[in-house]
Amino acid sequence: MKNDVLNTKKLGYKFYFQDGDNQIACFGSYFTGKEEVFINDELVSDKRNQKIASGHLFKHGKDDFEVIFEMRNILSGRLECSLYKNGQFIKSYQKSSLLNNSPRASLKVIAGCFFGGLVGGYLLITILELLLGEF
């Protein structure tokens, strides 16, 4: 698979399925909701989705395919991607956010959010006091 097809700068999950000589690559962005499905580096389906589950129907040769993205756990970012060929289940993969795999990264994000909230709250109160006078 070409490296430029699924740009690593996008925030999301990549799933790869093999069907004979065909590679089916699926990308789901957890940042923008963009979903893309490729067969042998050729885009066959794409859309934006903000729902818990979505499906992509497409035809390749004489076969009908369906890829289903389903968010299994929003808090942990666990996404499942399933492939169906001619109505038959082929395979499914699940991936979770990188934060779940690294306690140190999780701690950094939580600490950053905490301190960002403190600074943002302080600045908001300071600006309101300047604009409105004392409460």
Phi, psi and chi 1 to 4 in degrees:
 res  aa     phi    psi   chi1   chi2   chi3   chi4
   1 MET       -  136.5  167.2  140.0 -102.6      -
   2 LYS   -67.4  140.7  -66.6  179.8 -172.8  174.0
   3 ASN   -68.5  -28.5  -70.2  -27.6      -      -
   4 ASP   -79.4  -13.0   60.6  -24.2      -      -
   5 VAL   -69.4  -49.0  171.9      -      -      -
   6 LEU  -107.6   90.8  -62.8  177.4      -      -
   7 ASN   -63.4  125.6 -173.0  -11.4      -      -
   8 THR   -71.9  -10.1   57.0      -      -      -
   9 LYS   -75.7  -17.7  -67.6 -179.9 -177.1  176.6
  10 LYS   -74.2  143.1  -63.7  179.3 -177.9  178.4
  11 LEU   -91.6  112.2  -61.1  173.9      -      -
  12 GLY   174.7 -167.8      -      -      -      -
  13 TYR  -112.1  144.5  -57.6  110.6      -      -
  14 LYS  -119.6  133.3  -63.5  170.0 -173.9  154.1
  15 PHE  -126.2  140.1  -58.1   93.7      -      -
  16 TYR  -126.6  131.7  -60.9   94.5      -      -
  17 PHE  -123.5  147.0  -59.9   95.0      -      -
  18 GLN  -114.8  125.7 -163.8   67.6   34.8      -
  19 ASP  -126.3   93.7  178.8   52.8      -      -
  20 GLY    64.2 -122.8      -      -      -      -
  21 ASP   -88.4   -1.6  -67.8  -23.3      -      -
  22 ASN   -99.6  133.4  -61.3  -45.9      -      -
  23 GLN  -102.1  128.5 -177.7 -176.7   51.5      -
  24 ILE  -108.9  117.0  -59.6  169.8      -      -
  25 ALA  -112.3  131.3      -      -      -      -
  26 CYS  -123.0  135.9  -52.8      -      -      -
  27 PHE  -126.9  129.9  173.7   76.7      -      -
  28 GLY  -127.0  117.5      -      -      -      -
  29 SER   -87.1  125.1  171.8      -      -      -
  30 TYR   -85.4   -4.3   54.4   78.2      -      -
  31 PHE   -93.8  -46.0 -174.5   68.7      -      -
  32 THR  -107.7  -13.2   65.0      -      -      -
  33 GLY    81.3    6.1      -      -      -      -
  34 LYS   -74.3  132.2  178.3   80.6  169.0 -179.2
  35 GLU  -123.4  136.3  -62.3  171.8  -11.6      -
  36 GLU  -137.4  142.5  -61.0  171.9  -39.9      -
  37 VAL  -127.5  129.5  179.5      -      -      -
  38 PHE  -120.8  142.6  -62.6   85.4      -      -
  39 ILE  -119.2  119.7  -66.8 -175.8      -      -
  40 ASN    49.8   50.0  -58.3  -34.5      -      -
  41 ASP    69.6    7.7  -63.7  -25.5      -      -
  42 GLU  -106.0  124.4 -180.0 -176.7  -26.8      -
  43 LEU   -67.3  122.9 -178.4   65.6      -      -
  44 VAL  -113.4  -17.8  -67.1      -      -      -
  45 SER  -160.8  139.6 -180.0      -      -      -
  46 ASP  -154.8  149.2   69.8  -33.9      -      -
  47 LYS  -169.6  166.5   64.7  178.8  166.7  179.7
  48 ARG  -100.4  141.8  -69.6 -149.1 -173.0  -87.3
  49 ASN  -142.7  133.4  177.7   39.9      -      -
  50 GLN  -120.0   15.0  -61.8  -61.8  -32.3      -
  51 LYS   -96.7  174.4  -61.4  177.6 -175.3  174.3
  52 ILE   -69.6  -35.1  -61.4  -66.0      -      -
  53 ALA  -139.8  151.2      -      -      -      -
  54 SER  -153.9  157.7   73.4      -      -      -
  55 GLY  -128.3  152.3      -      -      -      -
  56 HIS  -124.8  115.3  -64.5 -100.8      -      -
  57 LEU  -101.4  134.1  -63.2  168.7      -      -
  58 PHE  -157.5  161.4   54.6   93.2      -      -
  59 LYS  -116.1  138.5 -168.7  171.5 -169.2   72.3
  60 HIS  -136.6  114.9 -175.5   71.8      -      -
  61 GLY    65.9 -128.1      -      -      -      -
  62 LYS   -97.7    2.4   59.0 -179.0  173.9  131.7
  63 ASP  -102.2  145.0  -63.4  -48.7      -      -
  64 ASP  -100.8  131.7  -66.1  -40.6      -      -
  65 PHE  -119.6  154.6  -70.9   90.1      -      -
  66 GLU  -141.9  132.0 -178.2  175.3   17.3      -
  67 VAL  -114.4  129.3  170.3      -      -      -
  68 ILE  -118.3  124.1  -63.5  176.5      -      -
  69 PHE   -98.9  131.8  -71.0   97.6      -      -
  70 GLU  -140.7  123.0 -174.4  172.2   -0.2      -
  71 MET   -79.4  110.6 -177.2   59.6   68.9      -
  72 ARG   -82.3  -32.3  -67.8  -66.2 -167.7  174.4
  73 ASN  -151.5  110.6 -173.4  -29.9      -      -
  74 ILE   -68.0  -38.9  -67.6  175.3      -      -
  75 LEU   -64.5  -40.1  -65.6  177.1      -      -
  76 SER   -91.9   -8.7   68.9      -      -      -
  77 GLY    73.5   26.7      -      -      -      -
  78 ARG   -79.6  116.2 -172.8  165.0   41.9  113.5
  79 LEU  -114.8  136.3 -179.0   67.3      -      -
  80 GLU  -112.8  137.2  179.4  177.0  -86.9      -
  81 CYS  -124.3  123.1 -177.3      -      -      -
  82 SER  -120.4  144.9  -57.3      -      -      -
  83 LEU  -116.2  132.6  175.8   67.1      -      -
  84 TYR  -123.7  138.3  -66.3   83.5      -      -
  85 LYS  -125.2  121.7  179.4  179.5  178.0 -179.1
  86 ASN    51.5   40.5  -62.9  -38.6      -      -
  87 GLY    82.0   -3.9      -      -      -      -
  88 GLN  -101.6  134.2  -62.7  -72.5  -12.2      -
  89 PHE   -65.5  130.5  173.8   76.4      -      -
  90 ILE  -103.2  -60.3  -58.6  -64.5      -      -
  91 LYS  -162.2  159.3 -164.2  162.8 -168.3  170.2
  92 SER  -140.8  143.3  179.4      -      -      -
  93 TYR  -128.8  151.5  -66.8  108.1      -      -
  94 GLN  -126.4  141.9  -72.4 -171.8   12.9      -
  95 LYS  -136.4  150.5  -70.8 -167.9  178.5 -180.0
  96 SER  -120.5  164.6  -67.6      -      -      -
  97 SER   -58.0  148.6  146.2      -      -      -
  98 LEU   -60.6  -25.5  -67.3  174.3      -      -
  99 LEU   -64.8  -31.6  -62.8  179.2      -      -
 100 ASN   -70.2  -26.1  -66.4  -29.2      -      -
 101 ASN   -87.5  -11.7  -61.5  -28.4      -      -
 102 SER  -133.4  101.6  171.9      -      -      -
 103 PRO   -58.7  -34.5  -22.8   31.7      -      -
 104 ARG   -65.0  -42.4  177.1  174.2  -94.2  176.1
 105 ALA   -65.4  -39.3      -      -      -      -
 106 SER   -61.7  -44.5  -62.8      -      -      -
 107 LEU   -62.7  -40.3 -173.1   58.6      -      -
 108 LYS   -63.1  -42.2  -74.7 -179.4 -178.1  178.4
 109 VAL   -65.7  -44.9  168.6      -      -      -
 110 ILE   -62.9  -44.7  -69.8  170.0      -      -
 111 ALA   -63.8  -42.1      -      -      -      -
 112 GLY   -62.0  -41.8      -      -      -      -
 113 CYS   -64.9  -41.1  -69.4      -      -      -
 114 PHE   -61.4  -52.2  176.6   76.7      -      -
 115 PHE   -69.0  -33.8  -71.2  114.0      -      -
 116 GLY   -62.9  -39.6      -      -      -      -
 117 GLY   -65.8  -40.7      -      -      -      -
 118 LEU   -61.1  -49.5  -78.3  176.7      -      -
 119 VAL   -64.7  -44.5  170.4      -      -      -
 120 GLY   -62.5  -42.0      -      -      -      -
 121 GLY   -64.3  -43.3      -      -      -      -
 122 TYR   -61.6  -45.1  176.2   78.0      -      -
 123 LEU   -64.4  -39.8  -70.5  174.3      -      -
 124 LEU   -62.9  -46.8  178.2   64.9      -      -
 125 ILE   -64.3  -40.3  -66.0  -60.8      -      -
 126 THR   -63.0  -44.2  -57.2      -      -      -
 127 ILE   -65.8  -42.8  -69.1  169.8      -      -
 128 LEU   -63.0  -39.8  -73.9  174.9      -      -
 129 GLU   -64.0  -39.0  -77.9 -177.2  -13.2      -
 130 LEU   -66.8  -39.9  -70.2  173.6      -      -
 131 LEU   -77.9  -39.5  -65.6  175.7      -      -
 132 LEU  -105.6   -3.2  -56.4  173.5      -      -
 133 GLY    79.8 -169.2      -      -      -      -
 134 GLU   -74.8  147.7  -69.1 -161.4   34.1      -
 135 PHE   -66.4      -  -66.1  104.4      -      -
